[in-house]
Amino acid sequence: MEDGGEAAAGEEFFRSPPFLAAEGVTHTLRIESGEGELLIPLLVRPIDGSDLRDATSPYGYPGAAGSLTAPLDPAGLDLSSSGLVSAFVRHALGPPSLAGASERNVVQIADPELQRKSRPSDRNQANRNRRAGYGVDVVPGPQSSAEDRADFHAAYLETMRRTGAAERYLFDASYFDRILTSERSWLVSVRASGGDVAAASILVQSDGYLHYYLSGTTDRRLSDSPMKNLVEALVDLSIERGMPLNLGGGIAAGDPLEEFKRGFANRSEAWHTSEIVCDAAAYARLSAGREGWGFFPAYRALD
């Protein structure tokens, strides 16, 4: 395992230097075999009450850099020299690079190669908003102004607090300042007739997809559902660029957020993670009494 995330950095947004720096990636796990090489960006963390460490992937769909002739099976690898007890790895969309990966979630996709989908109720609301003076701005991330980013951040935080999001998702302004320096990012804003931001989203490009990454709607404009205009614009962009749009999933399967995204999606795709135990003895010792809780790593189930 190497210090820093530079070895895993690349042109794809979720492995780009701006994203890895914003997420605080500390190390790269290098896995080599006869099938090829993988470089996995990780955040290495101390485990409370011990002098041991474990690791997790950054948020989103980071995957790994490198190429393989076939998926690697982590069960057949000796990762004890990594110095980690465990590693939680988030894959990019598509076939996972590690064998035995778990289906973590199902994401909703608007694919320009399939017939476009939109509900009449969504189209009607978007049209009402346009008649009321709502408009959509799409700005490449590096060209976004400090004011644009501040407006997005305010809408995002209002949404996170309204939905009771965990502290982990309350990103500060510097996080967005960093990721929007990526050449593969855009800031998309819906403005009301008075010019105020009603909803906004960060769109990114990575691994053959456009990704509806982080977004928010202001409390003041929530009743107008401006996010319908925003997602409609993102679907337009995916058609223009000839790339599928990953709308993500819900917080839980079948919840209102997923149902909203289904209104624009014309297919779905499974997203995978890998749960790797690097030091079996230490993992068993730390997890005693929590093995059946359905959480990985089990010893962090109460964190």
TAFEN-V517418 format. One record per residue. N is the residue number from 1. RES is the residue in one small letter. SS is DSSP state (@ for helix, = for strand, . for the rest). PHI is phi in whole degrees, -180 to 180 (none if undefined). D_LAST is the distance of its C-alpha to the last C-alpha in Angstrom with 1 decimal. Layout:
BEGIN
N:RES:SS:PHI:D_LAST, N:RES:SS:PHI:D_LAST
END
This chain:
BEGIN
1:m:.:none:25.3, 2:e:=:-111:26.7, 3:d:=:-65:25.5, 4:g:.:83:25.4, 5:g:.:-101:25.2, 6:e:@:-63:29.0, 7:a:@:-64:29.9, 8:a:@:-94:28.0, 9:a:.:-70:29.4, 10:g:.:-162:32.0, 11:e:.:-77:33.8, 12:e:.:-68:31.4, 13:f:@:-53:29.2, 14:f:@:-75:25.8, 15:r:@:-131:26.9, 16:s:.:-85:29.0, 17:p:@:-54:28.7, 18:p:@:-61:28.0, 19:f:@:-70:25.0, 20:l:@:-62:23.6, 21:a:@:-69:24.1, 22:a:@:-62:22.5, 23:e:@:-80:19.4, 24:g:.:76:19.4, 25:v:.:-62:20.2, 26:t:.:-111:20.8, 27:h:=:-144:22.3, 28:t:=:-122:24.3, 29:l:=:-89:24.2, 30:r:=:-100:27.9, 31:i:=:-117:28.8, 32:e:=:-119:32.5, 33:s:=:-158:34.6, 34:g:.:-66:37.9, 35:e:.:-86:36.5, 36:g:=:135:35.7, 37:e:=:-136:33.0, 38:l:=:-122:29.5, 39:l:=:-122:27.8, 40:i:=:-111:24.1, 41:p:=:-72:22.4, 42:l:=:-140:18.9, 43:l:=:-105:16.4, 44:v:=:-87:15.9, 45:r:=:-131:12.9, 46:p:=:-72:12.7, 47:i:.:-99:10.5, 48:d:.:-54:9.8, 49:g:.:79:12.5, 50:s:.:-151:14.7, 51:d:.:-103:17.1, 52:l:.:-98:15.9, 53:r:=:-136:14.8, 54:d:=:-136:13.8, 55:a:=:-149:14.5, 56:t:=:-139:14.1, 57:s:.:-68:17.0, 58:p:.:-64:17.6, 59:y:.:-66:17.4, 60:g:.:93:20.4, 61:y:.:-128:22.8, 62:p:.:-72:23.2, 63:g:.:59:24.7, 64:a:.:-140:26.6, 65:a:=:-85:29.9, 66:g:=:110:32.7, 67:s:=:-141:34.8, 68:l:=:-134:35.1, 69:t:.:-87:37.9, 70:a:.:-161:35.5, 71:p:.:-58:31.7, 72:l:=:-82:30.3, 73:d:.:-100:28.8, 74:p:@:-63:25.8, 75:a:@:-65:26.5, 76:g:@:-96:29.7, 77:l:.:-108:28.5, 78:d:.:-95:27.8, 79:l:.:-105:24.8, 80:s:@:-63:24.5, 81:s:@:-74:26.1, 82:s:@:-69:23.3, 83:g:.:79:21.5, 84:l:.:-106:18.2, 85:v:.:-81:16.4, 86:s:=:-155:15.6, 87:a:=:-144:16.1, 88:f:=:-103:15.1, 89:v:=:-115:18.4, 90:r:=:-93:19.4, 91:h:.:-93:23.1, 92:a:.:-69:25.8, 93:l:.:-65:27.6, 94:g:.:107:30.3, 95:p:.:-59:30.5, 96:p:.:-68:27.5, 97:s:.:-81:28.6, 98:l:=:-113:26.8, 99:a:.:-69:28.1, 100:g:.:75:26.0, 101:a:.:-66:23.6, 102:s:=:-95:21.8, 103:e:=:-76:22.8, 104:r:=:-90:19.7, 105:n:=:-162:21.6, 106:v:=:-118:25.2, 107:v:=:-105:26.3, 108:q:=:-98:29.5, 109:i:=:-122:32.2, 110:a:=:-101:35.4, 111:d:.:-102:37.7, 112:p:.:-67:41.0, 113:e:.:-83:42.8, 114:l:.:-113:42.5, 115:q:.:-62:43.9, 116:r:.:-64:42.1, 117:k:.:-121:40.4, 118:s:.:-159:40.1, 119:r:.:-79:40.4, 120:p:@:-55:43.4, 121:s:@:-65:41.3, 122:d:@:-69:39.3, 123:r:@:-62:42.5, 124:n:@:-63:44.2, 125:q:@:-67:41.4, 126:a:@:-62:41.4, 127:n:@:-66:45.2, 128:r:@:-61:45.1, 129:n:@:-64:42.8, 130:r:@:-62:45.2, 131:r:@:-65:48.2, 132:a:.:-83:46.4, 133:g:.:103:46.1, 134:y:.:-71:42.7, 135:g:=:-141:42.6, 136:v:=:-118:40.2, 137:d:=:-111:39.9, 138:v:=:-120:38.7, 139:v:=:-125:38.3, 140:p:=:-54:37.4, 141:g:@:-48:34.2, 142:p:@:-64:36.1, 143:q:@:-96:38.8, 144:s:.:-70:36.5, 145:s:.:-86:37.3, 146:a:@:-60:35.1, 147:e:@:-67:36.1, 148:d:@:-60:35.1, 149:r:@:-67:31.6, 150:a:@:-66:31.2, 151:d:@:-64:32.3, 152:f:@:-61:29.8, 153:h:@:-59:26.9, 154:a:@:-64:27.9, 155:a:@:-66:28.2, 156:y:@:-63:24.8, 157:l:@:-65:23.0, 158:e:@:-59:25.0, 159:t:@:-67:23.9, 160:m:@:-62:20.1, 161:r:@:-73:20.4, 162:r:@:-64:22.8, 163:t:.:-94:20.5, 164:g:.:68:17.3, 165:a:.:-65:15.5, 166:a:.:-66:12.0, 167:e:@:-54:12.3, 168:r:@:-54:12.1, 169:y:@:-97:15.5, 170:l:.:-89:17.3, 171:f:.:-63:19.1, 172:d:.:-85:21.7, 173:a:@:-61:25.4, 174:s:@:-65:25.5, 175:y:@:-60:23.3, 176:f:@:-71:26.0, 177:d:@:-58:28.8, 178:r:@:-72:27.7, 179:i:@:-68:27.3, 180:l:.:-80:30.5, 181:t:.:-81:32.5, 182:s:.:-68:32.2, 183:e:.:-70:35.6, 184:r:.:-109:33.8, 185:s:=:-134:32.3, 186:w:=:-138:33.9, 187:l:=:-108:33.2, 188:v:=:-113:34.6, 189:s:=:-126:35.3, 190:v:=:-104:37.0, 191:r:=:-113:39.2, 192:a:.:-78:41.0, 193:s:.:-60:44.8, 194:g:.:-81:44.2, 195:g:.:98:42.2, 196:d:.:-76:38.8, 197:v:=:-74:35.8, 198:a:=:-97:34.8, 199:a:=:-156:32.3, 200:a:=:-156:31.3, 201:s:=:-149:29.6, 202:i:=:-100:29.0, 203:l:=:-108:30.7, 204:v:=:-133:30.3, 205:q:=:-117:32.2, 206:s:=:-160:30.7, 207:d:.:55:31.8, 208:g:.:85:34.6, 209:y:=:-129:32.8, 210:l:=:-91:32.5, 211:h:=:-122:29.0, 212:y:=:-76:28.3, 213:y:=:-88:25.3, 214:l:=:-132:24.1, 215:s:=:-153:26.2, 216:g:=:-165:26.8, 217:t:=:-126:29.4, 218:t:.:-72:30.5, 219:d:.:-59:30.6, 220:r:.:-61:34.3, 221:r:.:-106:35.2, 222:l:@:-59:32.8, 223:s:@:-66:35.5, 224:d:@:-87:37.6, 225:s:.:51:35.0, 226:p:.:-65:35.7, 227:m:@:-63:33.0, 228:k:@:-66:35.6, 229:n:@:-66:38.0, 230:l:@:-67:35.3, 231:v:@:-65:34.4, 232:e:@:-57:38.1, 233:a:@:-67:38.7, 234:l:@:-66:36.0, 235:v:@:-64:37.7, 236:d:@:-57:41.0, 237:l:@:-63:39.6, 238:s:@:-65:38.4, 239:i:@:-68:42.0, 240:e:@:-61:43.6, 241:r:@:-90:41.6, 242:g:.:66:41.8, 243:m:.:-129:38.1, 244:p:=:-65:35.8, 245:l:=:-104:33.3, 246:n:=:-87:29.7, 247:l:=:-88:28.6, 248:g:=:78:25.1, 249:g:.:-118:23.8, 250:g:.:-97:22.3, 251:i:.:-70:18.9, 252:a:.:-138:19.9, 253:a:.:-57:23.1, 254:g:.:80:26.1, 255:d:.:-78:24.6, 256:p:@:-59:26.9, 257:l:@:-65:25.6, 258:e:@:-64:26.4, 259:e:@:-63:29.7, 260:f:@:-60:30.6, 261:k:@:-68:30.2, 262:r:@:-61:32.2, 263:g:.:-66:35.1, 264:f:.:-114:35.5, 265:a:.:-88:34.5, 266:n:.:-115:37.1, 267:r:=:-162:35.0, 268:s:=:-132:31.4, 269:e:=:-148:29.7, 270:a:=:-75:26.9, 271:w:=:-117:24.1, 272:h:=:-120:22.6, 273:t:=:-133:19.8, 274:s:=:-122:19.9, 275:e:=:-111:17.3, 276:i:=:-110:18.9, 277:v:=:-96:18.5, 278:c:.:-94:20.4, 279:d:.:-128:20.3, 280:a:@:-63:20.6, 281:a:@:-67:21.0, 282:a:@:-66:18.0, 283:y:@:-62:15.8, 284:a:@:-63:17.4, 285:r:@:-66:16.9, 286:l:@:-70:13.2, 287:s:@:-94:12.7, 288:a:.:-53:15.2, 289:g:.:91:14.8, 290:r:.:-123:12.2, 291:e:.:-62:14.8, 292:g:.:-97:15.8, 293:w:.:-88:12.8, 294:g:.:69:13.8, 295:f:.:-129:10.8, 296:f:.:-128:11.3, 297:p:.:-72:10.5, 298:a:@:-58:10.1, 299:y:@:-72:8.5, 300:r:@:-102:5.2, 301:a:.:-61:5.7, 302:l:.:-103:3.8, 303:d:.:-67:0.0
END
